[in-house]
Amino acid sequence: MAVIVMSPQFYISMSQDLESNRALTELLDWLATDSINYQVNQSHLPFSAFSSGPVRRKIRQHIRACDYFLVIISQNTYKSNWVNWEIEAALRLHKPLLILRVRDTYITPDALYKTEYDECLTFSKRHLEETLRSLSSKNTE
């Protein structure tokens, strides 16, 4: 009998600003350590393409294929129609939501008020690892 262990796949939703991009870089550095296995497929779509049906279908395919839907919340994330739409899509697909807030004072996107989610206590590798372990144990119960 063979046991295959798959690395979790993340869909990372974030606003397109300097702070979010820095947070993403730091997050990917954390995930690259030996303690967390991951696969991330990065793609950037212009906001002008957002209303396009094919773009939305492609995003839903990526979300459907992921194990975890992670939202990086920066100062302006709550204003992003794009992020709120992606959260709604993840909810419709019953994806576990993980929130990583760059600063604890940043405003929650509206779409997150409608559901339960797991949130890292602080923007730190240690809290990310703890939250992922907690999520993983929930999903195996």
TIVO-2410 file (N, C-alpha, C; in nm, 3 decimals):
# residues 141
REC num residu      c1      c2      c3 atome chaine
REC   1      M   0.085  -0.118   0.000     N      A
REC   1      M   0.000   0.000   0.000    CA      A
REC   1      M   0.089   0.124   0.000     C      A
REC   2      A   0.060   0.219  -0.085     N      A
REC   2      A   0.136   0.344  -0.092    CA      A
REC   2      A   0.053   0.457  -0.032     C      A
REC   3      V   0.121   0.543   0.038     N      A
REC   3      V   0.056   0.662   0.094    CA      A
REC   3      V   0.115   0.783   0.024     C      A
REC   4      I   0.030   0.859  -0.035     N      A
REC   4      I   0.075   0.979  -0.105    CA      A
REC   4      I   0.033   1.100  -0.023     C      A
REC   5      V   0.129   1.182   0.013     N      A
REC   5      V   0.100   1.303   0.088    CA      A
REC   5      V   0.108   1.420  -0.009     C      A
REC   6      M  -0.001   1.487  -0.025     N      A
REC   6      M  -0.006   1.602  -0.116    CA      A
REC   6      M   0.020   1.730  -0.038     C      A
REC   7      S   0.093   1.819  -0.097     N      A
REC   7      S   0.114   1.950  -0.036    CA      A
REC   7      S  -0.013   2.031  -0.050     C      A
REC   8      P  -0.046   2.107   0.053     N      A
REC   8      P  -0.167   2.189   0.040    CA      A
REC   8      P  -0.147   2.298  -0.065     C      A
REC   9      Q  -0.255   2.332  -0.130     N      A
REC   9      Q  -0.250   2.439  -0.229    CA      A
REC   9      Q  -0.329   2.558  -0.175     C      A
REC  10      F  -0.274   2.675  -0.195     N      A
REC  10      F  -0.335   2.798  -0.147    CA      A
REC  10      F  -0.378   2.885  -0.264     C      A
REC  11      Y  -0.493   2.946  -0.249     N      A
REC  11      Y  -0.530   3.058  -0.336    CA      A
REC  11      Y  -0.512   3.180  -0.248     C      A
REC  12      I  -0.430   3.273  -0.290     N      A
REC  12      I  -0.402   3.391  -0.209    CA      A
REC  12      I  -0.469   3.511  -0.275     C      A
REC  13      S  -0.560   3.570  -0.200     N      A
REC  13      S  -0.631   3.688  -0.247    CA      A
REC  13      S  -0.576   3.809  -0.174     C      A
REC  14      M  -0.551   3.915  -0.250     N      A
REC  14      M  -0.494   4.036  -0.190    CA      A
REC  14      M  -0.519   4.154  -0.281     C      A
REC  15      S  -0.516   4.272  -0.223     N      A
REC  15      S  -0.526   4.392  -0.306    CA      A
REC  15      S  -0.389   4.414  -0.370     C      A
REC  16      Q  -0.390   4.480  -0.482     N      A
REC  16      Q  -0.265   4.503  -0.556    CA      A
REC  16      Q  -0.205   4.637  -0.514     C      A
REC  17      D  -0.130   4.634  -0.405     N      A
REC  17      D  -0.061   4.753  -0.358    CA      A
REC  17      D   0.074   4.711  -0.302     C      A
REC  18      L   0.159   4.805  -0.277     N      A
REC  18      L   0.295   4.778  -0.232    CA      A
REC  18      L   0.297   4.699  -0.101     C      A
REC  19      E   0.213   4.737  -0.007     N      A
REC  19      E   0.210   4.669   0.123    CA      A
REC  19      E   0.170   4.522   0.108     C      A
REC  20      S   0.069   4.495   0.027     N      A
REC  20      S   0.027   4.357   0.004    CA      A
REC  20      S   0.135   4.276  -0.066     C      A
REC  21      N   0.201   4.337  -0.163     N      A
REC  21      N   0.308   4.267  -0.234    CA      A
REC  21      N   0.425   4.235  -0.141     C      A
REC  22      R   0.458   4.325  -0.052     N      A
REC  22      R   0.564   4.296   0.047    CA      A
REC  22      R   0.520   4.182   0.140     C      A
REC  23      A   0.395   4.187   0.182     N      A
REC  23      A   0.344   4.081   0.269    CA      A
REC  23      A   0.345   3.946   0.197     C      A
REC  24      L   0.309   3.945   0.069     N      A
REC  24      L   0.312   3.822  -0.009    CA      A
REC  24      L   0.454   3.766  -0.017     C      A
REC  25      T   0.550   3.852  -0.043     N      A
REC  25      T   0.690   3.809  -0.049    CA      A
REC  25      T   0.733   3.745   0.082     C      A
REC  26      E   0.697   3.808   0.193     N      A
REC  26      E   0.732   3.752   0.324    CA      A
REC  26      E   0.659   3.620   0.348     C      A
REC  27      L   0.532   3.614   0.313     N      A
REC  27      L   0.454   3.491   0.328    CA      A
REC  27      L   0.516   3.376   0.248     C      A
REC  28      L   0.554   3.402   0.125     N      A
REC  28      L   0.615   3.297   0.042    CA      A
REC  28      L   0.748   3.251   0.099     C      A
REC  29      D   0.822   3.342   0.160     N      A
REC  29      D   0.946   3.303   0.229    CA      A
REC  29      D   0.916   3.209   0.344     C      A
REC  30      W   0.810   3.239   0.420     N      A
REC  30      W   0.773   3.152   0.532    CA      A
REC  30      W   0.732   3.015   0.482     C      A
REC  31      L   0.652   3.013   0.376     N      A
REC  31      L   0.603   2.885   0.324    CA      A
REC  31      L   0.715   2.800   0.264     C      A
REC  32      A   0.823   2.864   0.225     N      A
REC  32      A   0.934   2.793   0.161    CA      A
REC  32      A   1.020   2.718   0.262     C      A
REC  33      T   0.996   2.734   0.390     N      A
REC  33      T   1.074   2.664   0.491    CA      A
REC  33      T   1.035   2.517   0.494     C      A
REC  34      D   1.114   2.439   0.561     N      A
REC  34      D   1.088   2.295   0.572    CA      A
REC  34      D   0.962   2.263   0.652     C      A
REC  35      S   0.917   2.354   0.735     N      A
REC  35      S   0.806   2.322   0.825    CA      A
REC  35      S   0.669   2.327   0.756     C      A
REC  36      I   0.659   2.390   0.641     N      A
REC  36      I   0.532   2.399   0.570    CA      A
REC  36      I   0.553   2.362   0.424     C      A
REC  37      N   0.477   2.265   0.376     N      A
REC  37      N   0.479   2.232   0.234    CA      A
REC  37      N   0.370   2.312   0.165     C      A
REC  38      Y   0.396   2.358   0.046     N      A
REC  38      Y   0.297   2.440  -0.022    CA      A
REC  38      Y   0.317   2.437  -0.173     C      A
REC  39      Q   0.214   2.479  -0.240     N      A
REC  39      Q   0.220   2.505  -0.385    CA      A
REC  39      Q   0.139   2.631  -0.408     C      A
REC  40      V   0.199   2.726  -0.476     N      A
REC  40      V   0.130   2.850  -0.506    CA      A
REC  40      V   0.144   2.879  -0.656     C      A
REC  41      N   0.033   2.904  -0.720     N      A
REC  41      N   0.033   2.943  -0.860    CA      A
REC  41      N   0.000   3.092  -0.863     C      A
REC  42      Q   0.098   3.175  -0.896     N      A
REC  42      Q   0.075   3.319  -0.896    CA      A
REC  42      Q   0.030   3.365  -1.034     C      A
REC  43      S  -0.073   3.446  -1.036     N      A
REC  43      S  -0.114   3.511  -1.160    CA      A
REC  43      S  -0.172   3.647  -1.124     C      A
REC  44      H  -0.147   3.741  -1.208     N      A
REC  44      H  -0.195   3.877  -1.186    CA      A
REC  44      H  -0.286   3.914  -1.302     C      A
REC  45      L  -0.406   3.956  -1.270     N      A
REC  45      L  -0.502   3.994  -1.372    CA      A
REC  45      L  -0.533   4.142  -1.356     C      A
REC  46      P  -0.539   4.215  -1.465     N      A
REC  46      P  -0.573   4.356  -1.455    CA      A
REC  46      P  -0.718   4.371  -1.411     C      A
REC  47      F  -0.745   4.473  -1.330     N      A
REC  47      F  -0.881   4.494  -1.281    CA      A
REC  47      F  -0.978   4.515  -1.397     C      A
REC  48      S  -0.932   4.571  -1.507     N      A
REC  48      S  -1.020   4.594  -1.623    CA      A
REC  48      S  -1.074   4.462  -1.678     C      A
REC  49      A  -1.006   4.352  -1.652     N      A
REC  49      A  -1.050   4.222  -1.701    CA      A
REC  49      A  -1.148   4.156  -1.604     C      A
REC  50      F  -1.170   4.217  -1.489     N      A
REC  50      F  -1.249   4.157  -1.382    CA      A
REC  50      F  -1.390   4.119  -1.426     C      A
REC  51      S  -1.455   4.204  -1.505     N      A
REC  51      S  -1.594   4.177  -1.541    CA      A
REC  51      S  -1.607   4.071  -1.650     C      A
REC  52      S  -1.496   4.031  -1.706     N      A
REC  52      S  -1.497   3.932  -1.813    CA      A
REC  52      S  -1.534   3.794  -1.760     C      A
REC  53      G  -1.631   3.730  -1.825     N      A
REC  53      G  -1.672   3.596  -1.785    CA      A
REC  53      G  -1.559   3.494  -1.785     C      A
REC  54      P  -1.476   3.490  -1.890     N      A
REC  54      P  -1.365   3.393  -1.892    CA      A
REC  54      P  -1.267   3.413  -1.776     C      A
REC  55      V  -1.242   3.537  -1.737     N      A
REC  55      V  -1.151   3.563  -1.625    CA      A
REC  55      V  -1.210   3.510  -1.495     C      A
REC  56      R  -1.338   3.538  -1.474     N      A
REC  56      R  -1.404   3.488  -1.353    CA      A
REC  56      R  -1.404   3.335  -1.349     C      A
REC  57      R  -1.430   3.272  -1.463     N      A
REC  57      R  -1.428   3.124  -1.467    CA      A
REC  57      R  -1.290   3.071  -1.432     C      A
REC  58      K  -1.186   3.134  -1.484     N      A
REC  58      K  -1.048   3.091  -1.456    CA      A
REC  58      K  -1.017   3.106  -1.307     C      A
REC  59      I  -1.058   3.216  -1.249     N      A
REC  59      I  -1.035   3.237  -1.105    CA      A
REC  59      I  -1.110   3.130  -1.024     C      A
REC  60      R  -1.235   3.103  -1.060     N      A
REC  60      R  -1.310   2.999  -0.989    CA      A
REC  60      R  -1.242   2.863  -1.001     C      A
REC  61      Q  -1.183   2.833  -1.118     N      A
REC  61      Q  -1.109   2.707  -1.134    CA      A
REC  61      Q  -0.991   2.701  -1.038     C      A
REC  62      H  -0.918   2.813  -1.027     N      A
REC  62      H  -0.804   2.816  -0.934    CA      A
REC  62      H  -0.850   2.799  -0.790     C      A
REC  63      I  -0.959   2.865  -0.755     N      A
REC  63      I  -1.011   2.854  -0.618    CA      A
REC  63      I  -1.060   2.712  -0.593     C      A
REC  64      R  -1.129   2.654  -0.689     N      A
REC  64      R  -1.180   2.517  -0.674    CA      A
REC  64      R  -1.064   2.418  -0.651     C      A
REC  65      A  -0.951   2.441  -0.716     N      A
REC  65      A  -0.836   2.350  -0.707    CA      A
REC  65      A  -0.757   2.367  -0.577     C      A
REC  66      C  -0.782   2.473  -0.503     N      A
REC  66      C  -0.701   2.496  -0.382    CA      A
REC  66      C  -0.759   2.424  -0.262     C      A
REC  67      D  -0.673   2.406  -0.162     N      A
REC  67      D  -0.717   2.348  -0.035    CA      A
REC  67      D  -0.756   2.456   0.064     C      A
REC  68      Y  -0.688   2.570   0.056     N      A
REC  68      Y  -0.711   2.682   0.148    CA      A
REC  68      Y  -0.721   2.812   0.070     C      A
REC  69      F  -0.811   2.896   0.113     N      A
REC  69      F  -0.825   3.029   0.055    CA      A
REC  69      F  -0.770   3.127   0.157     C      A
REC  70      L  -0.662   3.193   0.123     N      A
REC  70      L  -0.593   3.281   0.215    CA      A
REC  70      L  -0.609   3.426   0.169     C      A
REC  71      V  -0.648   3.513   0.260     N      A
REC  71      V  -0.663   3.655   0.228    CA      A
REC  71      V  -0.557   3.733   0.306     C      A
REC  72      I  -0.475   3.807   0.232     N      A
REC  72      I  -0.382   3.900   0.296    CA      A
REC  72      I  -0.456   4.033   0.308     C      A
REC  73      I  -0.476   4.078   0.430     N      A
REC  73      I  -0.547   4.204   0.451    CA      A
REC  73      I  -0.445   4.314   0.479     C      A
REC  74      S  -0.438   4.406   0.384     N      A
REC  74      S  -0.353   4.525   0.401    CA      A
REC  74      S  -0.447   4.644   0.424     C      A
REC  75      Q  -0.390   4.762   0.426     N      A
REC  75      Q  -0.468   4.881   0.460    CA      A
REC  75      Q  -0.588   4.902   0.369     C      A
REC  76      N  -0.576   4.872   0.240     N      A
REC  76      N  -0.684   4.902   0.146    CA      A
REC  76      N  -0.760   4.781   0.096     C      A
REC  77      T  -0.734   4.665   0.151     N      A
REC  77      T  -0.799   4.543   0.102    CA      A
REC  77      T  -0.951   4.552   0.112     C      A
REC  78      Y  -1.001   4.610   0.220     N      A
REC  78      Y  -1.147   4.616   0.239    CA      A
REC  78      Y  -1.217   4.692   0.126     C      A
REC  79      K  -1.145   4.778   0.054     N      A
REC  79      K  -1.203   4.855  -0.056    CA      A
REC  79      K  -1.206   4.779  -0.188     C      A
REC  80      S  -1.140   4.663  -0.193     N      A
REC  80      S  -1.122   4.592  -0.319    CA      A
REC  80      S  -1.244   4.509  -0.357     C      A
REC  81      N  -1.311   4.549  -0.465     N      A
REC  81      N  -1.421   4.468  -0.517    CA      A
REC  81      N  -1.371   4.331  -0.560     C      A
REC  82      W  -1.252   4.328  -0.614     N      A
REC  82      W  -1.189   4.204  -0.661    CA      A
REC  82      W  -1.176   4.104  -0.544     C      A
REC  83      V  -1.117   4.148  -0.433     N      A
REC  83      V  -1.098   4.060  -0.317    CA      A
REC  83      V  -1.232   4.013  -0.263     C      A
REC  84      N  -1.329   4.103  -0.250     N      A
REC  84      N  -1.460   4.063  -0.200    CA      A
REC  84      N  -1.526   3.961  -0.292     C      A
REC  85      W  -1.512   3.978  -0.424     N      A
REC  85      W  -1.569   3.880  -0.517    CA      A
REC  85      W  -1.500   3.743  -0.500     C      A
REC  86      E  -1.368   3.743  -0.487     N      A
REC  86      E  -1.295   3.618  -0.469    CA      A
REC  86      E  -1.337   3.548  -0.340     C      A
REC  87      I  -1.356   3.625  -0.233     N      A
REC  87      I  -1.402   3.566  -0.106    CA      A
REC  87      I  -1.539   3.502  -0.126     C      A
REC  88      E  -1.630   3.573  -0.192     N      A
REC  88      E  -1.764   3.518  -0.219    CA      A
REC  88      E  -1.753   3.388  -0.299     C      A
REC  89      A  -1.665   3.385  -0.398     N      A
REC  89      A  -1.646   3.264  -0.478    CA      A
REC  89      A  -1.595   3.150  -0.391     C      A
REC  90      A  -1.500   3.179  -0.303     N      A
REC  90      A  -1.447   3.075  -0.213    CA      A
REC  90      A  -1.555   3.023  -0.120     C      A
REC  91      L  -1.642   3.110  -0.073     N      A
REC  91      L  -1.751   3.068   0.015    CA      A
REC  91      L  -1.847   2.975  -0.059     C      A
REC  92      R  -1.880   3.011  -0.184     N      A
REC  92      R  -1.969   2.925  -0.263    CA      A
REC  92      R  -1.907   2.787  -0.288     C      A
REC  93      L  -1.774   2.782  -0.292     N      A
REC  93      L  -1.704   2.655  -0.315    CA      A
REC  93      L  -1.665   2.585  -0.185     C      A
REC  94      H  -1.709   2.641  -0.072     N      A
REC  94      H  -1.688   2.581   0.061    CA      A
REC  94      H  -1.540   2.563   0.094     C      A
REC  95      K  -1.460   2.661   0.062     N      A
REC  95      K  -1.316   2.656   0.091    CA      A
REC  95      K  -1.290   2.710   0.231     C      A
REC  96      P  -1.200   2.646   0.306     N      A
REC  96      P  -1.163   2.702   0.436    CA      A
REC  96      P  -1.091   2.835   0.417     C      A
REC  97      L  -1.133   2.936   0.493     N      A
REC  97      L  -1.076   3.069   0.480    CA      A
REC  97      L  -0.973   3.093   0.590     C      A
REC  98      L  -0.862   3.146   0.548     N      A
REC  98      L  -0.754   3.181   0.640    CA      A
REC  98      L  -0.719   3.328   0.617     C      A
REC  99      I  -0.719   3.406   0.724     N      A
REC  99      I  -0.695   3.549   0.714    CA      A
REC  99      I  -0.559   3.581   0.775     C      A
REC 100      L  -0.482   3.657   0.701     N      A
REC 100      L  -0.351   3.704   0.747    CA      A
REC 100      L  -0.352   3.856   0.735     C      A
REC 101      R  -0.370   3.921   0.848     N      A
REC 101      R  -0.382   4.066   0.853    CA      A
REC 101      R  -0.243   4.127   0.874     C      A
REC 102      V  -0.201   4.216   0.786     N      A
REC 102      V  -0.068   4.276   0.796    CA      A
REC 102      V  -0.056   4.355   0.927     C      A
REC 103      R  -0.158   4.430   0.962     N      A
REC 103      R  -0.165   4.500   1.090    CA      A
REC 103      R  -0.302   4.470   1.151     C      A
REC 104      D  -0.306   4.453   1.281     N      A
REC 104      D  -0.431   4.413   1.345    CA      A
REC 104      D  -0.539   4.521   1.340     C      A
REC 105      T  -0.506   4.642   1.302     N      A
REC 105      T  -0.604   4.751   1.296    CA      A
REC 105      T  -0.671   4.763   1.159     C      A
REC 106      Y  -0.629   4.683   1.062     N      A
REC 106      Y  -0.683   4.696   0.927    CA      A
REC 106      Y  -0.826   4.642   0.919     C      A
REC 107      I  -0.907   4.707   0.839     N      A
REC 107      I  -1.050   4.677   0.828    CA      A
REC 107      I  -1.073   4.548   0.750     C      A
REC 108      T  -1.167   4.469   0.799     N      A
REC 108      T  -1.205   4.342   0.737    CA      A
REC 108      T  -1.289   4.368   0.612     C      A
REC 109      P  -1.259   4.298   0.501     N      A
REC 109      P  -1.345   4.312   0.382    CA      A
REC 109      P  -1.489   4.268   0.413     C      A
REC 110      D  -1.584   4.335   0.352     N      A
REC 110      D  -1.726   4.309   0.379    CA      A
REC 110      D  -1.764   4.163   0.366     C      A
REC 111      A  -1.713   4.094   0.265     N      A
REC 111      A  -1.753   3.956   0.240    CA      A
REC 111      A  -1.719   3.862   0.355     C      A
REC 112      L  -1.624   3.900   0.439     N      A
REC 112      L  -1.586   3.814   0.551    CA      A
REC 112      L  -1.682   3.825   0.670     C      A
REC 113      Y  -1.765   3.928   0.670     N      A
REC 113      Y  -1.861   3.941   0.780    CA      A
REC 113      Y  -1.972   3.839   0.772     C      A
REC 114      K  -1.983   3.771   0.658     N      A
REC 114      K  -2.092   3.677   0.634    CA      A
REC 114      K  -2.056   3.533   0.671     C      A
REC 115      T  -1.937   3.511   0.723     N      A
REC 115      T  -1.893   3.372   0.740    CA      A
REC 115      T  -1.795   3.357   0.854     C      A
REC 116      E  -1.764   3.234   0.885     N      A
REC 116      E  -1.659   3.204   0.981    CA      A
REC 116      E  -1.528   3.188   0.906     C      A
REC 117      Y  -1.419   3.224   0.972     N      A
REC 117      Y  -1.287   3.209   0.913    CA      A
REC 117      Y  -1.185   3.195   1.024     C      A
REC 118      D  -1.070   3.144   0.988     N      A
REC 118      D  -0.959   3.135   1.081    CA      A
REC 118      D  -0.866   3.251   1.053     C      A
REC 119      E  -0.815   3.310   1.159     N      A
REC 119      E  -0.726   3.425   1.143    CA      A
REC 119      E  -0.600   3.405   1.225     C      A
REC 120      C  -0.487   3.434   1.162     N      A
REC 120      C  -0.360   3.432   1.236    CA      A
REC 120      C  -0.366   3.544   1.340     C      A
REC 121      L  -0.317   3.516   1.459     N      A
REC 121      L  -0.321   3.617   1.564    CA      A
REC 121      L  -0.239   3.740   1.530     C      A
REC 122      T  -0.125   3.718   1.465     N      A
REC 122      T  -0.040   3.829   1.421    CA      A
REC 122      T   0.019   3.791   1.286     C      A
REC 123      F   0.075   3.889   1.218     N      A
REC 123      F   0.143   3.862   1.092    CA      A
REC 123      F   0.281   3.808   1.124     C      A
REC 124      S   0.284   3.677   1.150     N      A
REC 124      S   0.411   3.613   1.186    CA      A
REC 124      S   0.411   3.469   1.136     C      A
REC 125      K   0.529   3.419   1.111     N      A
REC 125      K   0.544   3.281   1.064    CA      A
REC 125      K   0.491   3.184   1.169     C      A
REC 126      R   0.523   3.207   1.295     N      A
REC 126      R   0.479   3.117   1.402    CA      A
REC 126      R   0.327   3.107   1.407     C      A
REC 127      H   0.258   3.220   1.401     N      A
REC 127      H   0.112   3.216   1.405    CA      A
REC 127      H   0.052   3.156   1.279     C      A
REC 128      L   0.117   3.177   1.166     N      A
REC 128      L   0.071   3.113   1.043    CA      A
REC 128      L   0.080   2.961   1.056     C      A
REC 129      E   0.193   2.913   1.104     N      A
REC 129      E   0.211   2.768   1.121    CA      A
REC 129      E   0.106   2.712   1.217     C      A
REC 130      E   0.081   2.780   1.328     N      A
REC 130      E  -0.018   2.734   1.426    CA      A
REC 130      E  -0.158   2.731   1.364     C      A
REC 131      T  -0.192   2.834   1.290     N      A
REC 131      T  -0.324   2.840   1.228    CA      A
REC 131      T  -0.339   2.732   1.121     C      A
REC 132      L  -0.235   2.708   1.043     N      A
REC 132      L  -0.241   2.602   0.942    CA      A
REC 132      L  -0.255   2.464   1.007     C      A
REC 133      R  -0.184   2.441   1.116     N      A
REC 133      R  -0.200   2.312   1.187    CA      A
REC 133      R  -0.343   2.297   1.238     C      A
REC 134      S  -0.399   2.404   1.290     N      A
REC 134      S  -0.537   2.401   1.340    CA      A
REC 134      S  -0.635   2.372   1.225     C      A
REC 135      L  -0.617   2.439   1.113     N      A
REC 135      L  -0.701   2.415   0.996    CA      A
REC 135      L  -0.689   2.272   0.945     C      A
REC 136      S  -0.566   2.225   0.942     N      A
REC 136      S  -0.540   2.089   0.893    CA      A
REC 136      S  -0.610   1.986   0.983     C      A
REC 137      S  -0.604   2.006   1.112     N      A
REC 137      S  -0.670   1.910   1.202    CA      A
REC 137      S  -0.822   1.919   1.189     C      A
REC 138      K  -0.878   2.036   1.165     N      A
REC 138      K  -1.022   2.050   1.142    CA      A
REC 138      K  -1.065   1.973   1.017     C      A
REC 139      N  -0.982   1.982   0.912     N      A
REC 139      N  -1.017   1.920   0.784    CA      A
REC 139      N  -1.003   1.769   0.786     C      A
REC 140      T  -0.929   1.714   0.882     N      A
REC 140      T  -0.913   1.569   0.890    CA      A
REC 140      T  -1.010   1.505   0.988     C      A
REC 141      E  -1.087   1.585   1.059     N      A
REC 141      E  -1.182   1.530   1.156    CA      A
REC 141      E  -1.303   1.473   1.088     C      A
***
